[in-house]
Amino acid sequence: MYVPAQFSVEEAAIRDFLSSTDAVDLVTGTADGLLATYLPVLFDAESGPHGSLLGHLARNNEQWVRPPIGEAMAIAHGPGGYVTPTWYASKAEHGRVVPTWNYITAHVYGELVVHDDPSWVESLVRRLTHRHEIHRDHPWSVDDAPEKYMTGQLRAIVGVQLVISRVEAKFKLSQNRPEADITGVIAGYTSSDEHAMAAAMRTAQLRSKKDSA
């Protein structure tokens, strides 16, 4: 990934991003070409020296049975949004501004390990379910479904673990713009109800000020 220095981030920020990532595009190269699957994941910081992404694929999905050539890659997507030049203070000063797109993304590389083990898969499903249900007023549990039904459902999937070897992350959040332009973009996102982008830019501002202190 092309990552200019101003858009690079430290490891702690990358781990925080992966911890908040709900789904990725899993991409593997095979003898027959590229295969890709969009799948929910969990980041397990303690699994492997750089952590792992854990997920599951349908048993009928050929991606898990085709050995990858080299490393596998997971593409994690954070928030993203259009930036209109009208948000820049620089527009009124000299007019030398153009539109762009701000975004957060990471390319996660590593060895893909398959877990065709019902107990491993059940543990992952319970963890994934807990993550997305815990904040609900009436959270659903795996134990709410009939045991025989759940056993059948678990047999229809296999677990996958991307043991991370390296991560290339890019947080493009107007860090290359003057402070007044950054403030204008944050205000623009806020007024457009793009609150995730506004929050990401505020965090980037705080990180930048902390690094320069």
Secondary structure in CASP SS format (residue, H / E / C, confidence):
PFRMAT SS
TARGET T0000
AUTHOR 0000-0000-0000
METHOD secondary structure of the structure
MODEL  1
M C 1.00
Y C 1.00
V C 1.00
P C 1.00
A H 1.00
Q H 1.00
F H 1.00
S C 1.00
V C 1.00
E C 1.00
E H 1.00
A H 1.00
A H 1.00
I H 1.00
R H 1.00
D H 1.00
F H 1.00
L H 1.00
S H 1.00
S H 1.00
T C 1.00
D C 1.00
A E 1.00
V E 1.00
D E 1.00
L E 1.00
V E 1.00
T E 1.00
G E 1.00
T E 1.00
A C 1.00
D C 1.00
G E 1.00
L E 1.00
L E 1.00
A E 1.00
T E 1.00
Y E 1.00
L E 1.00
P E 1.00
V C 1.00
L E 1.00
F E 1.00
D E 1.00
A C 1.00
E C 1.00
S C 1.00
G C 1.00
P C 1.00
H C 1.00
G C 1.00
S E 1.00
L E 1.00
L E 1.00
G E 1.00
H E 1.00
L E 1.00
A E 1.00
R C 1.00
N C 1.00
N C 1.00
E H 1.00
Q H 1.00
W H 1.00
V C 1.00
R C 1.00
P C 1.00
P C 1.00
I C 1.00
G C 1.00
E C 1.00
A E 1.00
M E 1.00
A E 1.00
I E 1.00
A E 1.00
H E 1.00
G E 1.00
P E 1.00
G E 1.00
G E 1.00
Y E 1.00
V E 1.00
T C 1.00
P H 1.00
T H 1.00
W H 1.00
Y C 1.00
A H 1.00
S H 1.00
K H 1.00
A H 1.00
E H 1.00
H C 1.00
G C 1.00
R C 1.00
V C 1.00
V C 1.00
P C 1.00
T E 1.00
W E 1.00
N E 1.00
Y E 1.00
I E 1.00
T E 1.00
A E 1.00
H E 1.00
V E 1.00
Y E 1.00
G E 1.00
E E 1.00
L E 1.00
V E 1.00
V E 1.00
H E 1.00
D C 1.00
D C 1.00
P H 1.00
S H 1.00
W H 1.00
V H 1.00
E H 1.00
S H 1.00
L H 1.00
V H 1.00
R H 1.00
R H 1.00
L H 1.00
T H 1.00
H H 1.00
R H 1.00
H H 1.00
E H 1.00
I C 1.00
H C 1.00
R C 1.00
D C 1.00
H C 1.00
P C 1.00
W C 1.00
S C 1.00
V H 1.00
D H 1.00
D H 1.00
A C 1.00
P C 1.00
E H 1.00
K H 1.00
Y H 1.00
M H 1.00
T H 1.00
G H 1.00
Q H 1.00
L H 1.00
R H 1.00
A C 1.00
I E 1.00
V E 1.00
G E 1.00
V E 1.00
Q E 1.00
L E 1.00
V E 1.00
I E 1.00
S E 1.00
R E 1.00
V E 1.00
E E 1.00
A E 1.00
K E 1.00
F E 1.00
K E 1.00
L C 1.00
S C 1.00
Q C 1.00
N C 1.00
R C 1.00
P C 1.00
E H 1.00
A H 1.00
D H 1.00
I H 1.00
T H 1.00
G H 1.00
V H 1.00
I H 1.00
A H 1.00
G H 1.00
Y H 1.00
T H 1.00
S H 1.00
S C 1.00
D C 1.00
E C 1.00
H H 1.00
A H 1.00
M H 1.00
A H 1.00
A H 1.00
A H 1.00
M H 1.00
R H 1.00
T H 1.00
A H 1.00
Q H 1.00
L H 1.00
R H 1.00
S H 1.00
K H 1.00
K H 1.00
D H 1.00
S H 1.00
A C 1.00
END
